[in-house]
Amino acid sequence: MMAMSCKDGKPGILDNGKYVRYTPEQVEALERLYHECPKPSSIRRHQLIRECPILSNIEPKQIKVWFQNRRCREKQRKEASRLQAVNRKLTAMNKLLMEENDRLQKQVSQLVYENGYFRQHTQNATLATKDPSCESVVTSGQHHVTPQHPPRDASPAGLLSIAEETLAEFLSKATGTAVEWVQMPGMKPGPDSIGIVAISHGCTGVAARACGLVGLEPTRVAELLKDRPSWFHDCRAVDVLNVLPTANGGTIELLYMQLYAPTTLAPARDFWLLRYTSVLEDGSLVVCERSLKNTQNGPSMPAVQHFVRADMLPSGYLIRPCEGGGSIIHIVDHMDLEPWSVPEVLRPLYESSTVLAQKTTMAALRHLRQIAHEVSQSNVTGWGRRPVALRALSQRLSRGFNEALNGFTDEGWSMMGSDGMDDVTILVNSSPDKLMGLNLSFANGFPSVNNAVLCAKASMLLQNVPPAILLRFLREHRSEWADSSIDAYSAAAVKVGPCSLLGSRLGGFGGQVILPLAHTIEHEEFLEVIKMEGIAHSPEDAIMPRDIFLLQLCSGMDENAVGTCAELIFAPIDASFADDAPLLPSGFRIIPLDSGKEASSPNRTLDLASALEIGPAGNKASNDYSANNGCMRSVMTIAFEFAFESHMQEHVASMARQYVRSIISSVQRVALALSPSHLSSHAGLRTPLGTPEAQTLARWICHSYRLYMGVELLKSSSEGSESILKTLWHHSDAIMCCSLKALPVFTFANQAGFDMLETTLVALQDIALEKIFDDHGRKTLCTEFPQIMQQGFSCLQGGICLSSMGRPVSYERAVAWKVLNEEENAHCICFMFINWSFV
């Protein structure tokens, strides 16, 4: 760095060749350029001197030093700001952990006391049984009948009493020991975690508790959490039927809430609730809720058809202001979801506190963190849309799918008769509200004349297949289950006729391109646009196939998240993609029925050609695959919507039934291929670091690199094949191999390579080498390829390539070399991208 001083006072004059002081006018001119371009090239610096006379006395070298110093100051300022934010967060987290530690100590003390109490009672019971003249304590407890409480008063004074009681019970759960809380599996508290998440042990119903930090003020937090449909996807509606102010400045609200059923195999739930909002003496804001049952002298909510009335025990939110801004929040959800009302196979969904934590408690925290992140970042994100507009699209997809899945009569749905088989249910909706805005004109000039919507839905039980892996396969291999002619029909606005429904495919999938649109802060949910190229639906399209677009919502792809359901919901959209475009969502929901943590790896290799092949050909036994011993069960629900002309109802219903049945068949075939029980005797799917082929390839890669480059690729001195593969897998640079074919495709990548390509081992072989390079990169590769084959290696200049999601990736330089096998023959080409990063 160069210090700034001046002795003669002349602007921009060097002092002894070392120092220079800039005038305010010169600094202003330099600042303007800095905001336009923080790192100007040498040509741009000379241009600046020519264009700005006030800088004419400054040497280009001095301007270069000024920009270096300015960038350094900006970096220091950002780093100081970041460290201050981290320090505030750590201070608040430390306070939160100390409070949690105090609560746990109280819980331990209470458990010790109860242990002694029960031990004493056990001894007394043993002594009492020796006296036949008196009934034992244990026996007498068996004859105890729970007393029936008299109806509670629901007048304003009675509601206030219930509200104060609810507040006390909620606080005893949030910060006290009223419920025995245990840490949720897989959740580790820390400055980067979502918070401290716990589930109940041994209490009535299911309960979950979370506490964390959010960068929003308490009143804003309360406002967001009260708007439950905006963040809880299973919430259909919350109607506020009455509001009563209280003397302490709080409010009592009477609510009627409806929750969607997650699958076709269970009825929906509803709640009749009291919500109490108040401010505590320490300034904390509290929003607590409970179900109103057995009341008199006040409002009531009769049972609603097609809904099961569930019970919410005292629950809510404790929101405290945090020093330096933001809030510390405690969330408690405690419900009795009436498991008796669902088939036995589904009861784990309604008896699992882990499922409640994932779907409700953690969803609330994630929503708050997402809003806080959006407030602190730019207002414009993917495709020039604001975050609120993207969230609205996600909510519309999720809500539309849930509405179709549940088929409520008040939304205009009615059931069609079956065709003799009950595997697929058909619903029809002719409600004008449902179809509002569907009559659009598309680019082909034909107006849409559809005036009704049909939904075909079905559920199926899956055994021993991880939901996250199955969902990723459905997302990345659409052609394995979807019919392009049906997709084209769904997106088209041409007149419907029998010939266009069940005709043969005029053109298959020309290609699927996933265009990322947005994702949540923790990457648990993705919103994307799917572009399917070259789809032919009509004879005219066969001459010039057209592209169709789907808006797609994807969630639940993290195998390590316990109790999370996986969803893939999509809807055809017009190329104009307006925010208020009509959406008819279809898709899949896979819900795990076992709360145990899946032991599968997120990056397992799938050789689809062999895994889906019928018979032993192409498959060989594998004894090194270690499958999960537990039997994973999940329920998949499928719902597909179609717009149609009302007079074509029978034709469309027949097509929809046939289509959903074909999808069920495809999913069963894929699920079998992905099942560890199937793969234990096949080589299609194994852990990436466990296959002998991968270990051999890693040895060939390192040997060939040393042969051509004269240096070692890996720093590890171990010679074992397994150790070489492990070191290669964790190498910081992206290393990937492609086949020696007319159209090279990738066959291997290390972890950094998968991160750079934004793909998985399942989809790696679908990526062609030429697809990841831009035009300049492809030309360079074509020029260097003969040298690679003749000389054995080539060093490529830095440039830009593209991930499988279409995101640009910059790399400093790349090395390509020929990989030789044991017979010294060329096996494949290996690429190493050095110092890569997303642009």
ZAMARGU-4260 file (C-alpha; in steps of 0.2 Angstrom, whole numbers, plus 5000, padded with zeros to 4 digits):
<rodrens>
0) 5000/5000/5000 | 5006/5018/4997 | 5003/5032/5009 | 4996/5048/5003 | 5004/5065/5007
5) 5009/5081/4998 | 5021/5095/5001 | 5019/5107/4986 | 5000/5106/4986 | 4999/5103/4967
10) 4985/5091/4964 | 4991/5074/4959 | 5009/5078/4959 | 5021/5064/4965 | 5032/5069/4980
15) 5049/5061/4978 | 5042/5047/4967 | 5033/5039/4982 | 5018/5049/4988 | 5003/5058/4980
20) 4988/5066/4987 | 4972/5067/4977 | 4960/5082/4977 | 4941/5079/4982 | 4937/5081/4963
25) 4949/5068/4958 | 4943/5056/4972 | 4925/5059/4966 | 4930/5055/4948 | 4939/5039/4954
30) 4925/5034/4965 | 4913/5035/4950 | 4923/5024/4940 | 4926/5012/4955 | 4907/5010/4956
35) 4906/5006/4938 | 4921/4995/4937 | 4930/4990/4953 | 4945/4982/4943 | 4948/4992/4927
40) 4960/4986/4915 | 4976/4995/4909 | 4967/5001/4894 | 4952/5007/4904 | 4964/5017/4916
45) 4973/5026/4901 | 4956/5030/4894 | 4950/5037/4910 | 4965/5049/4911 | 4961/5054/4893
50) 4943/5057/4896 | 4945/5066/4913 | 4957/5081/4912 | 4958/5083/4931 | 4967/5066/4932
55) 4980/5071/4918 | 4994/5074/4930 | 4992/5056/4938 | 5002/5042/4932 | 4993/5026/4927
60) 5003/5016/4939 | 4997/5028/4953 | 4979/5026/4948 | 4981/5007/4948 | 4988/5008/4966
65) 4973/5019/4971 | 4961/5006/4964 | 4971/4992/4974 | 4969/5002/4990 | 4951/5006/4987
70) 4947/4987/4984 | 4957/4983/5000 | 4947/4996/5010 | 4930/4989/5003 | 4936/4971/5007
75) 4940/4976/5025 | 4924/4985/5027 | 4914/4970/5021 | 4924/4958/5032 | 4922/4970/5047
80) 4903/4971/5044 | 4902/4952/5042 | 4912/4948/5058 | 4901/4960/5068 | 4886/4951/5061
85) 4893/4934/5066 | 4898/4941/5083 | 4880/4947/5086 | 4874/4930/5080 | 4886/4920/5091
90) 4882/4931/5106 | 4863/4928/5104 | 4866/4909/5101 | 4877/4908/5116 | 4863/4916/5126
95) 4850/4904/5119 | 4861/4889/5123 | 4864/4895/5141 | 4845/4896/5143 | 4843/4879/5135
100) 4856/4872/5147 | 4847/4879/5162 | 4831/4871/5155 | 4839/4855/5153 | 4846/4855/5171
105) 4829/4859/5178 | 4822/4844/5167 | 4836/4833/5174 | 4832/4838/5192 | 4814/4834/5189
110) 4817/4817/5182 | 4828/4813/5197 | 4814/4818/5208 | 4801/4808/5199 | 4813/4793/5199
115) 4814/4794/5217 | 4796/4796/5219 | 4791/4782/5208 | 4804/4771/5217 | 4796/4774/5233
120) 4779/4771/5227 | 4785/4754/5219 | 4791/4749/5236 | 4775/4754/5245 | 4765/4745/5231
125) 4775/4729/5235 | 4771/4730/5253 | 4753/4734/5250 | 4751/4718/5240 | 4756/4707/5255
130) 4740/4713/5264 | 4725/4705/5256 | 4713/4717/5265 | 4718/4732/5255 | 4719/4735/5236
135) 4736/4738/5229 | 4741/4755/5222 | 4745/4747/5206 | 4728/4738/5204 | 4718/4753/5210
140) 4726/4763/5196 | 4719/4751/5183 | 4701/4754/5189 | 4703/4773/5188 | 4691/4781/5175
145) 4696/4798/5168 | 4684/4811/5175 | 4673/4820/5163 | 4676/4839/5164 | 4661/4850/5164
150) 4659/4862/5149 | 4670/4877/5149 | 4662/4894/5148 | 4665/4902/5131 | 4659/4919/5136
155) 4671/4934/5134 | 4677/4932/5152 | 4678/4913/5150 | 4688/4914/5134 | 4700/4926/5143
160) 4702/4913/5157 | 4705/4899/5144 | 4718/4911/5135 | 4728/4914/5151 | 4728/4896/5155
165) 4734/4892/5137 | 4748/4905/5139 | 4754/4898/5155 | 4754/4880/5148 | 4763/4886/5132
170) 4777/4895/5142 | 4779/4879/5152 | 4783/4869/5136 | 4793/4883/5128 | 4805/4887/5142
175) 4800/4875/5156 | 4799/4856/5159 | 4781/4852/5155 | 4786/4841/5141 | 4802/4830/5140
180) 4811/4836/5125 | 4824/4826/5116 | 4835/4832/5102 | 4828/4828/5085 | 4839/4815/5075
185) 4851/4824/5063 | 4850/4841/5070 | 4865/4849/5077 | 4864/4867/5085 | 4877/4879/5079
190) 4879/4897/5071 | 4874/4890/5054 | 4860/4878/5059 | 4842/4882/5058 | 4841/4882/5077
195) 4839/4870/5091 | 4825/4857/5087 | 4818/4844/5099 | 4804/4832/5098 | 4793/4826/5113
200) 4796/4809/5122 | 4781/4801/5130 | 4768/4814/5130 | 4750/4815/5123 | 4749/4817/5104
205) 4764/4823/5094 | 4775/4838/5099 | 4790/4848/5092 | 4800/4862/5099 | 4812/4874/5091
210) 4822/4889/5095 | 4833/4900/5084 | 4838/4917/5078 | 4830/4927/5064 | 4835/4944/5058
215) 4817/4951/5059 | 4809/4962/5072 | 4797/4953/5084 | 4781/4961/5077 | 4786/4956/5059
220) 4789/4939/5065 | 4772/4937/5073 | 4764/4944/5058 | 4772/4931/5047 | 4769/4917/5058
225) 4750/4921/5060 | 4749/4920/5041 | 4750/4901/5042 | 4745/4897/5024 | 4760/4907/5017
230) 4773/4896/5025 | 4764/4879/5029 | 4760/4871/5013 | 4748/4859/5021 | 4737/4873/5027
235) 4722/4876/5016 | 4714/4891/5025 | 4713/4900/5042 | 4697/4910/5045 | 4697/4923/5059
240) 4678/4922/5065 | 4679/4933/5080 | 4692/4946/5088 | 4691/4951/5106 | 4703/4964/5114
245) 4709/4961/5131 | 4712/4974/5145 | 4731/4971/5144 | 4732/4976/5126 | 4732/4959/5119
250) 4719/4950/5107 | 4709/4934/5108 | 4704/4927/5091 | 4693/4913/5087 | 4700/4903/5071
255) 4694/4889/5060 | 4708/4881/5051 | 4708/4867/5038 | 4723/4856/5033 | 4725/4847/5017
260) 4726/4828/5018 | 4744/4823/5012 | 4738/4808/5002 | 4722/4801/4994 | 4722/4787/5008
265) 4717/4799/5022 | 4704/4812/5026 | 4709/4831/5029 | 4710/4839/5046 | 4702/4854/5053
270) 4704/4864/5070 | 4693/4875/5080 | 4705/4886/5089 | 4708/4901/5101 | 4723/4911/5098
275) 4729/4923/5111 | 4742/4937/5107 | 4750/4947/5121 | 4765/4955/5127 | 4774/4949/5143
280) 4782/4960/5156 | 4799/4958/5149 | 4794/4964/5132 | 4792/4947/5124 | 4778/4945/5112
285) 4768/4929/5113 | 4756/4921/5101 | 4748/4905/5108 | 4734/4893/5102 | 4724/4879/5108
290) 4708/4870/5102 | 4691/4874/5109 | 4682/4859/5115 | 4667/4856/5126 | 4662/4874/5128
295) 4646/4883/5131 | 4638/4900/5131 | 4648/4905/5116 | 4653/4902/5098 | 4656/4885/5092
300) 4661/4876/5076 | 4651/4861/5071 | 4659/4846/5062 | 4662/4849/5043 | 4659/4835/5030
305) 4675/4826/5024 | 4686/4833/5038 | 4691/4825/5054 | 4692/4837/5069 | 4709/4837/5076
310) 4715/4843/5093 | 4728/4857/5096 | 4736/4857/5113 | 4743/4873/5120 | 4756/4878/5106
315) 4763/4895/5100 | 4777/4907/5098 | 4788/4916/5110 | 4797/4930/5102 | 4810/4941/5111
320) 4819/4956/5104 | 4838/4952/5102 | 4852/4965/5106 | 4858/4972/5090 | 4842/4968/5080
325) 4832/4953/5076 | 4823/4941/5087 | 4825/4925/5097 | 4810/4914/5094 | 4804/4898/5103
330) 4791/4888/5093 | 4780/4874/5101 | 4768/4863/5090 | 4758/4851/5100 | 4744/4841/5092
335) 4733/4826/5093 | 4730/4822/5074 | 4717/4808/5078 | 4727/4793/5070 | 4713/4781/5072
340) 4704/4789/5057 | 4718/4783/5044 | 4723/4766/5038 | 4735/4758/5050 | 4749/4759/5037
345) 4748/4778/5037 | 4747/4780/5056 | 4766/4783/5058 | 4763/4800/5049 | 4750/4805/5062
350) 4760/4798/5077 | 4777/4804/5073 | 4784/4820/5081 | 4798/4820/5069 | 4786/4822/5054
355) 4777/4836/5064 | 4794/4845/5067 | 4799/4844/5048 | 4782/4849/5041 | 4777/4863/5053
360) 4790/4868/5066 | 4805/4869/5055 | 4795/4875/5041 | 4791/4891/5051 | 4809/4894/5056
365) 4814/4891/5038 | 4801/4904/5031 | 4807/4917/5044 | 4825/4914/5039 | 4821/4915/5020
370) 4811/4932/5023 | 4826/4939/5033 | 4838/4933/5019 | 4828/4942/5006 | 4827/4958/5016
375) 4846/4959/5017 | 4849/4954/4999 | 4844/4961/4982 | 4826/4963/4978 | 4827/4955/4961
380) 4832/4937/4958 | 4829/4924/4945 | 4823/4930/4928 | 4821/4948/4935 | 4807/4943/4947
385) 4806/4948/4965 | 4807/4935/4979 | 4789/4938/4984 | 4783/4934/4966 | 4793/4918/4966
390) 4786/4913/4983 | 4769/4916/4976 | 4772/4904/4961 | 4779/4891/4973 | 4763/4893/4984
395) 4752/4892/4969 | 4760/4876/4963 | 4759/4868/4980 | 4741/4874/4983 | 4735/4869/4966
400) 4742/4851/4968 | 4734/4849/4986 | 4717/4856/4980 | 4717/4843/4966 | 4723/4829/4977
405) 4709/4833/4990 | 4696/4837/4978 | 4684/4847/4990 | 4667/4849/4984 | 4666/4867/4989
410) 4680/4870/4976 | 4668/4862/4962 | 4676/4845/4961 | 4664/4830/4958 | 4669/4811/4956
415) 4667/4802/4940 | 4662/4783/4940 | 4676/4771/4939 | 4679/4759/4924 | 4678/4744/4935
420) 4695/4746/4943 | 4697/4757/4958 | 4716/4760/4957 | 4714/4777/4949 | 4701/4790/4955
425) 4694/4803/4942 | 4688/4820/4948 | 4680/4833/4937 | 4679/4852/4940 | 4668/4864/4929
430) 4669/4878/4942 | 4672/4895/4933 | 4682/4901/4948 | 4694/4886/4946 | 4696/4889/4927
435) 4697/4908/4928 | 4710/4914/4916 | 4713/4898/4907 | 4706/4904/4890 | 4723/4911/4883
440) 4729/4912/4865 | 4746/4904/4862 | 4759/4907/4850 | 4753/4895/4837 | 4737/4906/4835
445) 4724/4893/4841 | 4714/4899/4855 | 4711/4888/4870 | 4693/4882/4871 | 4695/4871/4886
450) 4682/4875/4899 | 4684/4861/4912 | 4698/4852/4922 | 4700/4834/4926 | 4711/4826/4939
455) 4717/4808/4939 | 4725/4803/4956 | 4731/4787/4964 | 4742/4781/4979 | 4754/4767/4980
460) 4765/4759/4994 | 4783/4758/4990 | 4795/4746/4999 | 4813/4749/5003 | 4817/4763/4991
465) 4823/4780/4998 | 4811/4794/4993 | 4825/4806/4989 | 4833/4795/4977 | 4817/4791/4968
470) 4812/4809/4967 | 4829/4814/4959 | 4827/4800/4947 | 4810/4806/4942 | 4816/4824/4940
475) 4832/4820/4930 | 4825/4806/4919 | 4808/4812/4914 | 4808/4802/4898 | 4808/4786/4909
480) 4790/4789/4915 | 4782/4803/4905 | 4774/4803/4888 | 4779/4818/4877 | 4762/4818/4868
485) 4753/4820/4884 | 4765/4834/4890 | 4762/4842/4873 | 4743/4840/4875 | 4743/4848/4892
490) 4753/4863/4886 | 4744/4865/4869 | 4730/4876/4865 | 4724/4868/4850 | 4706/4860/4848
495) 4704/4844/4856 | 4699/4829/4846 | 4700/4810/4849 | 4715/4808/4837 | 4726/4820/4847
500) 4723/4810/4863 | 4729/4793/4861 | 4738/4794/4845 | 4756/4787/4843 | 4771/4799/4847
505) 4776/4810/4833 | 4791/4815/4841 | 4800/4810/4857 | 4809/4820/4870 | 4822/4830/4860
510) 4830/4835/4876 | 4826/4841/4894 | 4834/4857/4900 | 4832/4862/4918 | 4833/4881/4920
515) 4835/4886/4939 | 4824/4900/4944 | 4825/4901/4963 | 4829/4891/4978 | 4827/4893/4997
520) 4841/4898/5008 | 4845/4880/5014 | 4842/4872/4996 | 4828/4861/5003 | 4816/4868/4989
525) 4819/4872/4971 | 4809/4882/4959 | 4814/4879/4941 | 4808/4880/4923 | 4809/4864/4912
530) 4812/4867/4894 | 4808/4851/4883 | 4815/4853/4866 | 4808/4847/4850 | 4791/4840/4856
535) 4779/4836/4841 | 4761/4834/4845 | 4752/4837/4829 | 4757/4833/4811 | 4762/4851/4809
540) 4774/4850/4824 | 4782/4834/4816 | 4789/4846/4802 | 4795/4859/4815 | 4795/4853/4833
545) 4792/4866/4846 | 4798/4868/4864 | 4786/4867/4879 | 4789/4874/4896 | 4785/4868/4913
550) 4786/4877/4930 | 4792/4865/4942 | 4793/4864/4961 | 4805/4851/4969 | 4808/4848/4987
555) 4814/4834/4998 | 4830/4829/4989 | 4841/4828/5005 | 4842/4810/5010 | 4849/4815/5027
560) 4833/4825/5032 | 4823/4814/5043 | 4804/4813/5041 | 4804/4824/5025 | 4792/4821/5011
565) 4799/4823/4993 | 4788/4832/4981 | 4789/4835/4962 | 4775/4847/4956 | 4775/4855/4939
570) 4763/4864/4928 | 4764/4869/4909 | 4767/4887/4906 | 4767/4898/4891 | 4783/4905/4884
575) 4778/4922/4890 | 4778/4916/4908 | 4767/4929/4917 | 4767/4930/4936 | 4748/4928/4935
580) 4748/4914/4922 | 4735/4900/4925 | 4743/4884/4933 | 4736/4867/4932 | 4749/4858/4944
585) 4752/4839/4942 | 4765/4828/4951 | 4771/4816/4964 | 4772/4816/4983 | 4783/4803/4992
590) 4780/4802/5010 | 4792/4791/5021 | 4782/4780/5034 | 4797/4776/5044 | 4805/4789/5055
595) 4821/4779/5056 | 4836/4788/5047 | 4840/4781/5030 | 4857/4774/5028 | 4859/4777/5010
600) 4872/4788/5002 | 4866/4803/4992 | 4878/4799/4978 | 4876/4782/4973 | 4879/4776/4955
605) 4865/4770/4944 | 4869/4761/4928 | 4851/4763/4922 | 4853/4752/4907 | 4858/4737/4917
610) 4848/4741/4933 | 4831/4742/4923 | 4836/4727/4912 | 4825/4712/4913 | 4834/4696/4916
615) 4852/4692/4920 | 4861/4699/4905 | 4872/4714/4908 | 4871/4712/4927 | 4884/4703/4938
620) 4884/4699/4956 | 4891/4711/4968 | 4896/4706/4986 | 4903/4723/4991 | 4886/4732/4991
625) 4880/4735/5009 | 4862/4739/5009 | 4851/4746/5023 | 4845/4732/5034 | 4829/4741/5038
630) 4814/4740/5027 | 4810/4758/5021 | 4792/4761/5018 | 4784/4776/5009 | 4768/4780/5001
635) 4768/4789/4984 | 4753/4799/4978 | 4751/4804/4960 | 4739/4818/4954 | 4738/4824/4936
640) 4727/4838/4930 | 4721/4841/4912 | 4711/4855/4904 | 4698/4849/4891 | 4682/4854/4883
645) 4667/4847/4892 | 4660/4837/4878 | 4677/4827/4878 | 4675/4822/4896 | 4675/4803/4893
650) 4689/4803/4880 | 4700/4813/4892 | 4695/4802/4907 | 4700/4787/4897 | 4717/4795/4892
655) 4720/4801/4910 | 4717/4783/4918 | 4728/4775/4905 | 4742/4788/4908 | 4742/4787/4927
660) 4742/4768/4926 | 4757/4768/4914 | 4766/4780/4926 | 4762/4769/4941 | 4770/4754/4931
665) 4785/4765/4927 | 4788/4770/4945 | 4786/4752/4951 | 4799/4747/4938 | 4811/4761/4943
670) 4808/4759/4962 | 4813/4741/4960 | 4829/4746/4951 | 4833/4758/4965 | 4828/4746/4979
675) 4844/4740/4989 | 4836/4723/4990 | 4836/4722/4971 | 4853/4729/4969 | 4861/4718/4982
680) 4863/4705/4968 | 4866/4717/4954 | 4880/4729/4950 | 4869/4744/4945 | 4869/4754/4961
685) 4883/4755/4973 | 4892/4767/4984 | 4905/4778/4974 | 4920/4773/4985 | 4916/4754/4985
690) 4917/4748/4967 | 4932/4739/4961 | 4930/4747/4944 | 4930/4764/4952 | 4946/4760/4962
695) 4954/4753/4946 | 4950/4769/4936 | 4957/4780/4950 | 4973/4771/4949 | 4973/4773/4930
700) 4970/4791/4931 | 4984/4795/4943 | 4996/4783/4934 | 4993/4792/4917 | 4994/4809/4925
705) 5011/4805/4932 | 5016/4797/4915 | 5012/4813/4904 | 5014/4827/4917 | 5029/4821/4926
710) 5022/4825/4943 | 5010/4816/4955 | 4992/4821/4954 | 4989/4817/4973 | 4999/4821/4988
715) 4995/4805/4997 | 5009/4793/4998 | 4998/4778/5000 | 4998/4765/4986 | 4981/4756/4990
720) 4968/4757/4977 | 4955/4762/4990 | 4965/4775/4997 | 4969/4783/4980 | 4951/4783/4975
725) 4946/4791/4992 | 4959/4805/4990 | 4954/4808/4972 | 4936/4809/4977 | 4940/4823/4990
730) 4952/4832/4978 | 4948/4851/4978 | 4949/4853/4959 | 4935/4846/4948 | 4941/4830/4940
735) 4930/4820/4928 | 4932/4807/4914 | 4923/4806/4898 | 4921/4792/4886 | 4930/4790/4869
740) 4915/4790/4858 | 4909/4800/4844 | 4898/4810/4856 | 4908/4809/4872 | 4898/4808/4889
745) 4904/4809/4907 | 4907/4792/4915 | 4916/4797/4932 | 4918/4813/4942 | 4924/4816/4960
750) 4914/4826/4973 | 4920/4843/4966 | 4916/4838/4949 | 4898/4834/4954 | 4897/4850/4963
755) 4903/4859/4947 | 4891/4850/4936 | 4877/4851/4948 | 4872/4834/4945 | 4872/4816/4954
760) 4880/4800/4949 | 4862/4795/4943 | 4862/4808/4929 | 4881/4809/4926 | 4880/4798/4910
765) 4867/4809/4902 | 4878/4824/4901 | 4888/4826/4885 | 4905/4834/4885 | 4901/4847/4872
770) 4886/4853/4882 | 4896/4860/4896 | 4907/4871/4885 | 4902/4887/4877 | 4906/4891/4859
775) 4924/4897/4862 | 4927/4881/4874 | 4921/4869/4860 | 4932/4877/4847 | 4947/4876/4859
780) 4943/4858/4863 | 4941/4853/4844 | 4958/4861/4841 | 4967/4853/4856 | 4959/4835/4855
785) 4971/4829/4842 | 4985/4834/4853 | 4978/4825/4868 | 4977/4809/4858 | 4994/4811/4850
790) 5004/4819/4864 | 4994/4812/4878 | 4989/4828/4887 | 4985/4847/4884 | 4984/4862/4895
795) 4969/4873/4892 | 4967/4891/4895 | 4954/4897/4908 | 4936/4901/4902 | 4918/4898/4905
800) 4908/4882/4905 | 4890/4877/4910 | 4883/4866/4924 | 4869/4854/4920 | 4858/4867/4927
805) 4864/4880/4915 | 4874/4890/4927 | 4890/4898/4921 | 4906/4891/4929 | 4923/4900/4927
810) 4939/4891/4929 | 4957/4897/4930 | 4964/4884/4919 | 4961/4865/4914 | 4971/4850/4911
815) 4966/4836/4899 | 4975/4819/4898 | 4973/4802/4891 | 4969/4788/4903 | 4978/4772/4899
820) 4972/4755/4905 | 4983/4740/4910 | 4987/4736/4892 | 4992/4754/4889 | 4977/4757/4878
825) 4967/4773/4879 | 4952/4770/4890 | 4945/4788/4892 | 4949/4806/4893 | 4951/4815/4910
830) 4949/4833/4913 | 4954/4843/4928 | 4946/4861/4931 | 4957/4871/4942 | 4951/4885/4954
835) 4933/4884/4947 | 4918/4894/4954 | 4901/4899/4949 | 4899/4916/4941
</rodrens>
